[in-house]
Amino acid sequence: MFTIGDFATMGRVSVRMLRHYDSIGLLQPARVDDHTGYRYYEADQLRRLNRLVALKDLGFTLSEVTRIIDADVDTAELRGMLTLRQSQVAAQIEADSNRLRRIEARLRMIEREGTMSTSSVTVKSVDALRILSVGDVAESTDSADVAPVIQQLFGRLFAALGPAGAEPAGPIIATYAPTADGKLSVKAACTVADGVVVDGLDTSILPVQEQVASYVHHGVMADIGEAYQTLATWIDDNGYVTDGTAREVYLVSHPEPEEKWQTELQMPVAASV
């Protein structure tokens, strides 16, 4: 048998935590000395401790932990439960990390309010492009809703292009168009030569745009909002209006590090009446 201190060391938990588990009946010592009150544990109890700690660390409440352990769930079923919860925790961590990046990006925009230079904005025309694309609808124009949609769309696009051996004939493009019900129609696309068709991808023509305001964003996509605000400032300052649609043309992207990406934003503009 092991003293509570030795058992805590082997189980990588604190003595205080073992005492708490004992007090609530979750993990009681194998023996308690009648005269000294010292707690003693057996090596076999590490099996219960490992399950207890794993379940607790994955977000199960102590009452849930008690029910699971006392039900004597077999190893295979327990592994399945832990794997599922592990995936849920990982997804939550990713969501929190994305939220933190959005907050940091918003703070940077706030810090630069009134100092954003619009001197790099240009006006140009854009030729018609033959594209292969896949589309979906984001619930809103909020980056938290848009980012997951465009990411999965590009995953689908490249997953279809690879097996077909289709090579883009120009840059990769994302297009955005507001819908009547306040959502956002999103497409991931690549320009292709005439005659190239790929199963699972839509074939269409992006029409000529006679006049777009263009701005090249350098760096990570988390900061793309600053580029849109630069365009918005220029459009308003120069007496233009836009229809709310936009293209992102990825001039430099994966496999380069995201810090080196270059993304051209294009928004159609017309003189304000």
N, C-alpha and C positions, 0 to 999 in steps of 0.2 A: 504493500500500500504506500501511498504518497501523501505527504502533508499538503495542506491547501496551497502553500507557497510553491512547492515543487510541481504540483499539478497545474497551477496557473502558468508556470514557466513553460511546461511542456505543451500546454494548450494554447499558449500565446494570448492569454486573456489576463485581466487583473484579478487580484484577490478580492477586491471590492465587488467585482462583477460576479464572481463565484458565490460570494455570500448573498448577493441579491438573488441569484438564481435559486439558491437554497431556500431563501425566505419565501419565495413564491411557488416553491414546489416544482420548479422546472428542471433543476439538476441538483439532487440532494446527495450528500456524501455517502460513501458506502458504509462508513462507520463514524460515530462521534464518541469520543472518549467521555465516559460518564463523569470522571473526576475533573478533567481539565477543560472539557468542552471543545477540544481540538477536533477539527474535521480531517478525515482521511478518505482518499479516493483511490479507486482501482484503475489500472491502465485501460481496461475495457470501457470505462466511462468516457474516454476521449472520443469514442464513436458517437455518443450522444452529443457531446460538446461540439464536435465538428459540424454536425447537422444543425444544431441550435444556432451557432455563430453564422453559418452560411445563410440560413434562412433569414435571420435577423438583419444581416448586412444587405440582403437583397430586398429589404423593405417589408417583410412580413411582420405583423404585430406579434407580441409575445403570446397572445391568446391563440393566434393562428399557428405559431410555432408549436405550441403545446399540443394542439389538435393533430398536427401533421406528424410530430414525433411519436405521440402516444398511439397513433393509428398504426404504427410500425410499418410505414410505407417502405416497400422494397427499394433497393438501390437504383434499379432502372427507372422506376416511377419518380423517385426523388430527383434523379438526374434530369429527367424531362421537365419537372417542375422548376428546378433551378435554372435550366437552360432557357426556359420561357421567360422567367423573371429577369434573368441576366439580359436578355434581348430588350425587355421593356426598360430596364434601367439604362442600358446603353443608348436607347432611343431618346430617353429623357435627358441624358447628359448631352447628347448631340443637339437636341432642341434648345437646351439651356445655353450651350456654347454659341449656337447661332443667334440666340436672343442677345447674348452679351456682345457679339460682334456688331449686331445692328445698333445696339445702344452706343457702343464706342464710335461707330460711324456717324450716328446722329449728333453726338457730342462734338465730333470734329467739324461737322457742318455748322453747328451753332457757333463754335469758336471762330469760324471763318466768315461768318455773316458780315456782309458789307465790304469784304476784302477779296471776294472771288473775281478773278479777271476773266472777262469774256473776249479778250483779244484774239484767242485762238479759234473762235467760232467762225465758220465760213458758210457761205451759201453756194450751193451747186446743184446740178441736175444729176439724176441717177438713171442709168439705162435699165431697160427691162431685163429680168434674169429668169432663166429656166431653173426651177428648183425641184428637189425631192424633199418632202416635209412630213412631219407628223405633228398633230395638234391636240390641244386640250383646252380646258377653261379653268382659270384660277378664280377662286371665290371672290377675290377683290384685287385691287391694285396694290395692296399692302405687300411689302417685300416678303413678309412671313408666309403669305399665301402664294406668291409668285415663284419664289426660289425653288421650293420642292417640285413644283410643276415643271419648270423649265429643266431642272436637273434630270428628272425621270424621262422627259421627252428626248433630251440629248442621248440618254442611255439607250432608248428605243431606236433612235436614228442610227447611231453607230453600230448597234447590234444587228440592224438590217443591212447596212452598207457593207460590213465586213465579209459575211458569207457570200454576198453577191459579187464581191470583187469590184464594187463601184468606187471610182475615185472622184472626189470633188473637183470641179473645174475652176473653182474660185473659193473665196472665203466661206466659212460657216456663218450662218445668220440666225438670229432670233427675231421674230416679229411679234408686235403687241398691238391689239386693237380693243378698245373698250366696247362692251356690249350694252344693249339698251337697258338691261336689268342691273347695271352697276358692276358686272363681273369683267373679266379680262380674257379675251381670246389670245392664246399663246401658241406659237409655232416654233419648232426647231427645224432648221432647213439647211441644205447645202446646195450650192450651184452646181449644175451638171451640164454636160454636153448634150446636144440634140440626140435623141434616140435612146438615151440611158433610162431604163425603167427598173425599179426594184420592188418586188412583192412586199406589201405591207406599208409602203410609203406612197403618199399622194404626189402626183406629178402636176405642176401648175406653173404659171408665169407670174412673177412679181412684176406689176406694171411699171412703166416709166413714171418717175417722179420728177416733175419739171423743176421743182424748187424745194430743197430741203436745207434746214439748218444742220450743220455737221460739227461735231466736237469729238476729239479723240481723248478717251480716258486712259490714263496710264496707271496700272496697278491692280489691286485686288478688287473682285466684284463686290465685296462688302461696302466699298466706297463709291459704287456706281451712282448712288443717289446724289452725291455732290456734283457729278457731271450733268445729271438731269437738271439740277437747280441752276447750274451755269447756263445751260441752254434756255431754261425758262426765263432767266434774267435778261439774256440777250434778246430773246423773242419779244418780250414786253418792252424793253428799252428801245427797240428799233421799229416799233409799230406793226408787228406781225401778229398773226393768230395761227393756231395749229388745230388740227382735227383730233388730237389726242393719240394718234397712232405713232408708233415708233419702231425703228429697226436697230438692233445691235449687230454690228458687223465685226467679227472677231479677227482682227488683223494679225495679232500674235496671241496665241493661247496655248492650251495643253499640246505638247508635253513640257513647255517652258514653265518655270516656277511662276505662280500666280502674280508675284510682285512685278514680273516683267511683261505681263499681259498688256496688250493694247486693244481697246475696244472703241470702235467708232460708233457714236450715237447719231442717228439720222431722224429728224422729225420734219414732216412736210409743213411748209409755211406759206402763208399768203398775206398780202397787205391788208391791214385792218381797214374796214369800211368806215 
